[in-house]
């Protein structure tokens, strides 16, 4: 598949939807996906675990390491965003008052990313992890790659 080209089904690249790649065994990451699902009434976002075949293909396609699971990745508009940019882009594109949190983009990226990295490096200790990746319910399955 060529960059920015959709597969026949559109499933592997989200069919034009933003795709959130997350650590499938991380409790914090799984809870974050659940939060996005609850606050995304128009089902804009698609999801894939970093460990999945689709996640690995997207990481490779965007030149990101496939063996490091220390960041969520948002693939949107042909670009891949990582670390603190991801939650800020997500809250900026969902409804309600959440876009107001985008004001934190004024915090310099190195500071935001330092906080992000600290949380990411402690996430298993603070929030735990699963033995296997979370599986979506049948009604949510279409939103997962």
Secondary structure per residue as TSV (DSSP state, phi and psi in degrees):
chain	resnum	aa	ss	phi	psi
A	1	X	-	360.0	130.7
A	2	X	-	-75.4	151.7
A	3	X	T	-54.0	141.8
A	4	X	T	61.8	16.0
A	5	X	-	-107.5	133.4
A	6	X	-	-82.9	143.1
A	7	X	-	-70.4	172.4
A	8	X	S	-58.0	-38.5
A	9	X	S	-89.1	-19.2
A	10	X	S	78.2	-7.9
A	11	X	T	-70.7	-41.7
A	12	X	T	-66.0	-26.1
A	13	X	T	-118.3	16.6
A	14	X	G	85.7	-0.4
A	15	X	G	58.9	34.6
A	16	X	G	89.9	-4.4
A	17	X	S	-87.5	150.7
A	18	X	-	-62.8	142.1
A	19	X	E	-117.3	127.4
A	20	X	E	-101.8	117.2
A	21	X	E	-97.2	131.5
A	22	X	E	-139.9	158.4
A	23	X	-	-72.8	110.5
A	24	X	T	-67.2	-16.9
A	25	X	T	-103.4	-2.7
A	26	X	B	-85.8	123.3
A	27	X	H	-62.7	-41.6
A	28	X	H	-61.5	-43.4
A	29	X	H	-64.2	-44.3
A	30	X	H	-63.9	-40.4
A	31	X	H	-65.2	-35.2
A	32	X	H	-65.3	-40.4
A	33	X	H	-62.8	-43.4
A	34	X	H	-59.8	-39.8
A	35	X	H	-63.0	-44.8
A	36	X	H	-62.2	-44.3
A	37	X	H	-58.2	-44.5
A	38	X	H	-66.5	-29.7
A	39	X	T	-103.7	14.6
A	40	X	-	-122.8	69.8
A	41	X	T	-63.5	-21.2
A	42	X	T	-95.1	9.3
A	43	X	-	52.2	45.0
A	44	X	-	-69.1	-41.4
A	45	X	-	-87.3	148.0
A	46	X	E	-115.8	162.7
A	47	X	E	-138.4	150.3
A	48	X	E	-156.2	143.1
A	49	X	E	-75.3	150.4
A	50	X	T	-60.9	-28.6
A	51	X	T	-80.4	-15.7
A	52	X	S	-73.3	163.5
A	53	X	H	-59.9	-43.9
A	54	X	H	-64.1	-41.9
A	55	X	H	-62.5	-44.8
A	56	X	H	-63.2	-40.7
A	57	X	H	-63.9	-42.2
A	58	X	H	-67.3	-38.7
A	59	X	H	-60.9	-46.8
A	60	X	H	-61.3	-45.2
A	61	X	H	-58.0	-33.5
A	62	X	T	-101.7	12.8
A	63	X	T	68.1	27.9
A	64	X	-	-101.3	150.1
A	65	X	-	-62.7	139.9
A	66	X	S	-95.2	-7.1
A	67	X	S	-108.7	-0.8
A	68	X	-	-110.1	126.3
A	69	X	-	-116.4	43.4
A	70	X	S	-99.0	8.9
A	71	X	S	-150.5	149.8
A	72	X	-	-79.4	158.4
A	73	X	E	-131.0	134.4
A	74	X	E	-114.4	118.6
A	75	X	E	-100.6	117.5
A	76	X	E	-149.4	129.2
A	77	X	T	60.8	32.9
A	78	X	T	81.0	2.9
A	79	X	E	-118.2	152.8
A	80	X	E	-111.3	129.1
A	81	X	E	-112.7	145.8
A	82	X	E	-133.0	171.8
A	83	X	T	51.7	-132.9
A	84	X	H	-67.8	-19.2
A	85	X	H	-66.1	-28.5
A	86	X	H	-65.7	-57.8
A	87	X	H	-61.6	-33.2
A	88	X	H	-67.9	-37.2
A	89	X	H	-69.8	-37.3
A	90	X	H	-65.8	-51.5
A	91	X	H	-64.7	-26.6
A	92	X	H	-72.9	-15.0
A	93	X	H	-115.7	4.1
A	94	X	S	-105.0	169.4
A	95	X	S	-80.0	-170.3
A	96	X	T	71.5	-152.1
A	97	X	T	-88.2	-3.3
A	98	X	G	-55.6	-37.3
A	99	X	G	-57.8	-19.5
A	100	X	G	-60.6	-27.4
A	101	X	G	-67.8	-14.3
A	102	X	G	-62.2	-14.8
A	103	X	G	-58.0	-23.8
A	104	X	G	-69.5	-4.5
A	105	X	G	-65.5	-18.5
A	106	X	G	-72.1	-20.1
A	107	X	S	-69.2	129.8
A	108	X	-	-54.8	136.7
A	109	X	H	-51.7	-42.8
A	110	X	H	-58.6	-36.3
A	111	X	H	-70.8	-45.6
A	112	X	H	-59.1	-45.0
A	113	X	H	-68.5	-32.6
A	114	X	H	-62.4	-44.6
A	115	X	H	-63.8	-45.0
A	116	X	H	-57.0	-48.2
A	117	X	H	-62.8	-37.4
A	118	X	H	-63.9	-45.4
A	119	X	H	-64.7	-45.1
A	120	X	H	-61.0	-38.8
A	121	X	H	-73.5	-15.9
A	122	X	H	-110.7	1.8
A	123	X	H	-61.7	-39.6
A	124	X	H	-67.9	-39.4
A	125	X	H	-67.5	-42.2
A	126	X	H	-80.7	-38.7
A	127	X	H	-114.0	-12.7
A	128	X	-	83.1	177.7
A	129	X	B	-145.2	160.7
A	130	X	-	-93.4	159.9
A	131	X	S	-75.4	-25.1
A	132	X	S	-144.3	163.5
A	133	X	-	-63.8	145.3
A	134	X	-	-67.3	140.3
A	135	X	-	-108.4	132.1
A	136	X	-	-70.7	155.3
A	137	X	-	-68.4	160.9
A	138	X	T	-55.1	-37.4
A	139	X	T	-73.4	-19.0
A	140	X	T	-97.8	-11.0
A	141	X	G	-54.7	-34.7
A	142	X	G	-65.9	-18.9
A	143	X	G	-89.6	-2.5
A	144	X	B	-109.8	138.6
A	145	X	-	-85.7	360.0
